[in-house]
Amino acid sequence: MKLIRKVWSHQSIKTGEKYSNKDVRKSDPCEVKSFRSLVELMAQISFNNPDWTLFFRGQTNEYDNMKQLTSMYPTIYRSGGGLLVREKPLRSRFKKLGNAEDHILEAFANRKLAGLDKLRQFRELRWAILRHYEVCGTPLLDITHSLRVACSFALNNATDNAYLYVLGFPHVHGSISYYVEEEMLNIRLLSICPLKAIRPYYQEGYLVATFPTDEGLRSPKLDMGRRLVAKFALVKKRFWDSDFQAIPDRALNPKRDPMKRICDKIKRLIS
């Protein structure tokens, strides 16, 4: 479900007024030239949105839907840009996802990894590992609680500007939080990944989705742009300085990650 109440957004920094989710999605991002400035702006946004826990998503590019609103679909639903995939390829993607789920359960059982019981019980947890290690598309969208991680993801491979999105969600209350009235869930990767999964500990990763999930569903409600609170255009030149430095890709995605080796093998098996 989208944010119904108006929020204190990047636009509010100049006007002092609150804005609807549609207004935020339709607006131009606020240009930010340094991480230090971004932290100061986020302090204002956080203070003025006490009802939400704010999470971040960094992207190299910005995508709009057909109504010219900022759009963020999870990979399994995503077509070109900010558009929804058609029904036939969507069903094919879910079939591939189901195959990957079988393989991840088998891998956990064979290696006697901690967390197998939870993985069997909650399909969303299987999705979380497969999404985070980029095995295949899932109904989950990657976000982070770390502003620095999100900015690093956005800028490390950008040639010019990149984008930071601030998303508002209900307060987290467990390793997997279901919000019935909001029709969504939030998974804290650190709480569900086995110790052999190193990457989530560096990325402070969370994954969000709408629920219940219908494999044939194609709906605008799947668009996480509906939770958008603010958006920023990050100017790559001089954004980082000696006090605030980017986290390099080799740290965000460490090579010596046993779970990555497992997931890379699964990706080859289902391709």
C-alpha positions in Angstrom: 0.0 0.0 0.0 1.2 3.5 -0.8 1.9 6.2 1.7 -1.5 7.8 2.3 -0.4 10.6 4.6 1.6 13.5 3.3 5.3 13.4 4.1 8.1 15.8 4.8 10.2 15.4 1.7 13.2 16.9 -0.1 10.8 19.5 -1.5 9.9 20.4 2.1 13.5 21.6 2.8 12.7 24.8 0.8 9.0 25.2 1.4 8.4 23.7 4.9 5.2 22.0 3.6 4.3 18.3 3.4 3.7 16.5 0.1 1.7 13.6 -1.1 3.5 10.5 -2.5 2.4 11.4 -6.0 3.9 14.9 -5.6 7.2 13.4 -4.4 7.4 10.8 -7.3 6.6 13.5 -9.9 9.1 16.0 -8.6 12.7 16.5 -9.7 15.3 15.1 -7.3 17.2 17.4 -5.0 20.8 17.8 -6.2 23.4 17.0 -3.5 27.1 17.7 -4.0 28.6 16.0 -0.9 27.9 13.2 1.5 28.2 15.6 4.4 25.4 17.8 2.9 23.3 14.7 2.4 23.6 13.6 6.0 22.5 17.1 7.1 19.5 17.0 4.8 18.5 13.5 5.9 18.6 14.7 9.5 15.8 17.1 8.7 13.8 14.4 6.8 14.2 11.8 9.5 13.2 14.2 12.3 10.1 15.3 10.4 8.9 11.7 9.6 8.8 10.0 13.0 6.1 7.6 12.0 8.3 5.7 9.5 11.5 3.9 9.6 13.5 5.3 6.6 15.5 3.0 4.3 17.6 3.8 1.3 18.1 2.6 -2.2 20.9 3.8 -4.5 20.6 3.5 -8.3 22.8 4.6 -11.2 19.7 5.5 -13.2 16.2 6.9 -12.5 13.2 5.1 -13.9 9.6 6.4 -14.4 6.4 4.6 -15.2 4.0 5.6 -18.0 2.6 8.4 -15.8 6.0 9.9 -15.4 6.2 8.9 -11.7 9.4 7.5 -10.1 9.1 3.7 -10.2 10.8 0.8 -8.4 9.5 -2.6 -9.3 11.2 -5.8 -7.9 13.2 -7.5 -10.6 10.7 -10.3 -11.3 8.0 -7.8 -12.3 10.3 -5.4 -14.1 10.4 -4.9 -17.8 12.3 -2.0 -19.5 12.8 1.1 -17.3 9.9 1.5 -14.8 7.4 -0.7 -16.6 5.7 -4.0 -15.7 6.6 -7.2 -17.4 3.9 -9.0 -19.4 2.0 -11.9 -17.9 3.5 -14.8 -20.0 7.2 -14.0 -19.2 6.1 -13.3 -15.6 4.9 -16.8 -15.2 8.1 -18.1 -16.7 10.1 -16.1 -14.2 8.2 -17.5 -11.3 8.8 -21.0 -12.6 12.5 -20.3 -12.7 12.3 -18.9 -9.2 10.6 -22.1 -7.9 13.4 -24.1 -9.5 16.0 -22.0 -7.7 14.2 -22.4 -4.4 14.4 -26.2 -4.7 18.2 -25.9 -5.3 18.8 -23.5 -2.3 16.9 -25.9 0.0 18.9 -28.8 -1.2 22.2 -26.9 -0.8 21.3 -26.0 2.8 20.3 -29.6 3.6 23.4 -31.1 2.0 25.8 -28.7 3.8 23.8 -28.8 7.1 23.6 -25.0 7.2 21.9 -23.2 10.0 18.5 -21.8 9.2 17.2 -24.7 7.1 14.0 -25.0 9.1 13.1 -21.4 8.7 14.0 -21.5 5.0 11.6 -24.4 4.5 8.8 -22.6 6.4 9.0 -19.2 4.8 9.3 -18.9 1.1 10.2 -15.2 1.4 13.4 -16.1 3.1 14.4 -18.3 0.2 13.6 -15.3 -2.1 15.8 -13.1 0.1 18.9 -15.1 -0.4 18.3 -15.7 -4.1 17.7 -12.0 -4.6 20.6 -10.7 -2.6 23.0 -13.0 -4.4 21.4 -12.1 -7.8 20.5 -15.7 -8.7 17.2 -14.7 -10.4 14.4 -12.3 -10.2 12.2 -12.3 -7.1 9.3 -10.3 -5.7 11.7 -8.6 -3.3 13.4 -5.3 -3.6 16.9 -4.6 -2.1 17.1 -1.7 0.3 19.5 -0.8 3.1 19.5 1.0 6.4 22.9 2.5 5.7 23.1 5.8 3.9 26.7 5.3 3.1 26.1 1.8 1.6 23.3 3.1 -0.6 25.4 6.1 -1.9 28.3 3.7 -2.6 26.1 1.4 -4.6 24.7 4.4 -6.6 28.0 6.1 -7.3 30.7 3.3 -7.6 29.7 2.5 -11.2 28.2 5.8 -12.2 29.8 8.1 -14.8 28.0 11.2 -13.7 25.0 11.7 -11.4 23.4 8.8 -9.5 20.2 8.6 -7.5 19.3 8.0 -3.9 15.8 7.1 -2.8 14.4 7.4 0.7 11.6 5.0 1.4 9.3 5.0 4.4 8.2 1.7 6.0 6.5 0.7 9.3 8.9 0.1 12.1 10.7 -3.3 11.9 9.8 -5.8 14.7 11.6 -9.0 13.8 13.7 -10.9 11.3 10.7 -10.9 9.0 8.0 -8.3 9.6 4.6 -8.7 8.1 2.3 -5.6 8.0 -1.2 -6.8 7.2 -2.8 -3.4 6.9 0.0 -2.1 4.7 0.0 -5.3 2.6 3.8 -5.6 2.8 6.7 -7.4 4.5 10.2 -6.5 5.4 13.1 -9.0 5.8 16.2 -8.2 7.8 18.9 -10.2 6.1 21.3 -10.2 9.1 18.7 -12.1 11.1 18.0 -14.9 8.5 21.2 -15.5 6.6 23.6 -18.2 7.9 27.0 -17.1 9.1 28.5 -18.4 5.8 26.6 -15.6 4.0 29.1 -12.7 4.4 27.7 -10.1 2.0 24.6 -9.1 4.1 26.8 -8.2 7.1 28.7 -5.6 5.0 25.6 -4.2 3.3 23.2 -3.9 6.2 20.6 -5.3 3.8 16.9 -5.5 4.0 14.4 -6.7 1.4 10.8 -5.5 1.0 7.8 -6.8 -0.9 4.0 -6.6 -1.1 2.0 -9.6 0.1 0.2 -11.9 -0.3 2.0 -12.7 -3.5 0.0 -13.9 -6.5 2.3 -15.3 -9.2 0.1 -14.0 -11.9 -0.4 -10.6 -10.4 0.5 -7.5 -12.4 -0.5 -4.4 -10.4 0.8 -0.9 -9.8 0.7 -1.8 -6.0 3.9 -3.8 -6.6 5.8 -0.6 -7.3 7.8 0.4 -4.2 7.8 4.0 -5.6 4.5 4.1 -3.6 6.7 4.3 -0.4 8.9 7.1 -1.7 9.6 9.9 0.8 12.4 11.8 -0.9 14.9 11.5 -3.8 18.3 13.0 -4.4 20.6 13.4 -7.4 24.1 12.7 -6.2 26.8 14.6 -8.0 29.8 12.2 -8.3 32.5 14.8 -8.6 33.7 15.6 -5.0 30.8 13.8 -3.4 33.2 11.9 -1.2 36.1 13.4 0.8 38.7 12.4 3.4 36.2 12.2 6.2 33.5 10.4 4.2 34.7 7.8 1.7 32.9 5.4 -0.5 32.7 1.7 0.4 34.5 0.0 -2.6 32.7 -2.8 -4.5 35.2 -5.4 -3.2 34.1 -4.7 0.3 30.3 -4.6 -0.5 30.6 -7.8 -2.5 33.5 -9.8 -0.9 34.8 -12.6 -3.0 35.5 -15.0 -0.1 31.8 -15.6 0.5 30.8 -19.3 0.7 27.1 -18.4 0.1 28.1 -16.6 -3.1 29.7 -19.8 -4.4 26.6 -21.8 -3.6 24.3 -19.2 -5.3 26.6 -18.9 -8.4 26.3 -22.7 -8.8 22.5 -22.5 -8.6 22.4 -19.6 -11.1 24.3 -21.8 -13.6 22.0 -24.8 -12.9 18.8 -22.8 -13.7 20.1 -20.8 -16.7 
